[in-house]
Amino acid sequence: MIAALRKELLLQWRTRAQAVAVFVFGATALLLFSFAIGPNAAALREYAAGFLWLALLLSSTLTLSESFHAEMENSALEGLLLLPASPRALYYGKAVANAIQLIVLGIALVPVMIVLYDAGTMRLPTLLLIIILGGAGLSAPGTLYAAMTSQIRAKQMLLPLLLFPLIVPVLLAAVKATSLAILGDPMEQGRAWLLLLLAFDGIYWSLCGLLFEKVVEE
């Protein structure tokens, strides 16, 4: 798994121009969402959390859809599966690398959100934890579905159709927890949403790892 993770991080570093393009896409999405609200400072701040995660979700489809692109060239995936290692090691290495990329993207989009939506907060450690859990929740099923659609020509269209319904619970919990971190949490409800995020992460990372071998065999 460590070898697979090292390979994925090296590939991401070599294609870092693509990561910059994905960040620009996410920042542009945040800008366009702010236009939909208008010059209403209270409304912008209220909906900042939802727009942040929506921008991250849309940006994630661009990165996840290309996560198996290198393996599809010259039948490299078949070569990896012939190695004396469990296919789950390949999955977890790739899923962790995707999660790191999504977490970095989410952190990079936070300053854009603060500037556009006046959504500053002093609870930055809590916000960082939410982004880590949310990014992990997007990465686990996203990596599995990216493997399922990697050999399909319309993978960039099919991946969101399969992924979005599955990650609705993670998205709702992340948006609610982020909103409480920005707007305040007098009733201390944020911990419950964080636990819900953690529970879904545990389910997705366990189940998707078990299903990955079946996916790549077919």
N, C-alpha and C positions, 0 to 999 in steps of 0.2 A: 504494500500500500504506500509506503514511504517513497519507493522508487517511482510508482505511478504518479504520486503527488508531485514529486520533483520534476518529472517529465512535463506535467500539465503547467506547473508554474513557469518552467522554462519556455514553453510554447506561448504562454500568455505574455511573458516579457518580450519575446521576439515580435509579437503582434500587438504591442502596446498602442500603436496608432489606432487600432480598432477600438481599444478601450476608451481612448480619448473621444472617438467619434460617438460611442455609446453614451458617454457622459454629456456630450453636447446635445445629443438627442433628448436625454432626460431633462437637462436644464431648459431646453426649448419647450418641452412638454409642460414643465412648471410655469414657464412664462405664458404659454397659451392658456393654461387653466386660470391664471390670474386675470387674463382679459375677460374670461367668461363671468367672473364675479363682479368686475368693475372696481371703481375707486371707493369701496366700502371697507375700511380698515378692520372693523369688527368682524365682518363676514369672512374676509381674507384670513384672518387669524383663526377663526373658528374651523374653517375647512382646510387649513394648511396640512394637517396630518393626513387626511384622505388623499389630497393631491400629491403629497410626497410619495406615498406608497403606490399610488396609481402610476406615477412617473417611473418609479423603480420597477414596478411590474411590467410595464410596457418595454422598458429598457432591457429587462432580464430575458425577454424572448429573443432579442437579438444575439445575446451572448450564448444562451443555452442552445439555440438552434445550430450554432457553429461548433459546439463542444466536441462533436464526433466527426468534424469535417476532416481532420488530419488522418483519423483512423480509416476513413472510407477510401482514401487515396491509396492505390496500389495494394488493396486488400490488407492493410496494416492491422485491422481489427482481428482478422483470422490469425495473423501471426502472434498477436498478443495473447489470444485465447489458447494458443498451443504451448505457451510457457508453463512451466510446472508451478503454477500459482492459481489460487481460487479466482474466478471472475469477479467475486465480490471485492477483492483487493483493488482491481481496476475500477470498479464502480465507486468505492469509497475514496480512492485517490482523486478521481475526476470530480466527484460531488463536493469534496472538501475544497478543491481548487475553485470550483464554480461558486461555492459559498463565500470564499475569501474575496473573489472578484465582485460579487454582489454586495458584500459588506463594505468594501472600499468604495464602491459606487454610491451606496446609500449615505455613507459618511460625507462623501464629496458633494452630494446634493443638499445636505443640511444647510450649509452657508447660503446656497441659492434660495432655499426656502425661507431662511431668516430675512434675507434682503427683500425678497418679493412680497412676502406675506407678513412681515413684521412679527414673526413667530419665534422670537428668542425665548430661551428658557435657561434657568440656572440648574436644571436637573439633567445636565449633560451625561453623567454616568448612566442614569436610567435610560436616556435616549439611546446611548451607545449599546446598552444591553438589549433593548428592543430591536435595534437594527441587526444585531448579531443573531438573535433568535429568529427574526423575520427572514433574514437572508438565508439562514439554514433551512427554514421551512419552505422557501421557494426553490432552493437548490436540490433538495433530495428528490422530490417527484419530478422536477424539471429535468434533471439528469437522466432519470429513467425514461421519461417520454422522449427526450432527445435521442436516446438510443433506439427507441421504437420507431421513430420517424426519420432516422438518419439515412435510410436507403430510399426514401420517398422523395420525388422531385419537388413536391409542394410542401416540404417540411416546415418552412417558415410560416405557412398558413395553417397547417394541421396542428402544429405544436401548441399554439395558444388555444385552439378549440378543445384540445384534450386537457391542457393544464389548468386553465382558468377555473372550471367548475370544481376541480379537486382542491384548490388552494383557497377557496372562499373562506373557510374557517380561520386559516392563518392570516389572511388579509384583514378580516374583520377584527381579530384580536390585536393585530399589530396597529391598525388604525386607531382603535379605541385606546390602547395603551399609550400611543404617541400623543393623541389628543389630550389625555389626562396629564401627560408630562409637560405639555406646552401650556394648557389652560389652567392647570392646577388640579389637585386631587384631594379635596377636603374630606371625602368619605373613604379615602384610602382603598379605592377599587382597583388601582393599577396592579397591585400584587396578584389579584385573581386573574387578570388578563395575561400577565406574564406567565403564571402557572399554566394557563390554557395553551399559550404559545409553546411552552416547554413540553407539554404533553403531546401536542401534535407533532413537534419535532421528533420526539422519541418514537412515535408511531410511524411516521414517514421514513425516518432513517433506518428503522428496523425492517419494515415491510418492503420498502423499495430495494434494500440490499438483498433480501431473500428472492425477490422477483427478477432481479437483473440477469441472473444466469439463464432463466427461462427465456427472457427477452432476446438475449444475444444468440442463443442457440437456434431460435426460430428465425 
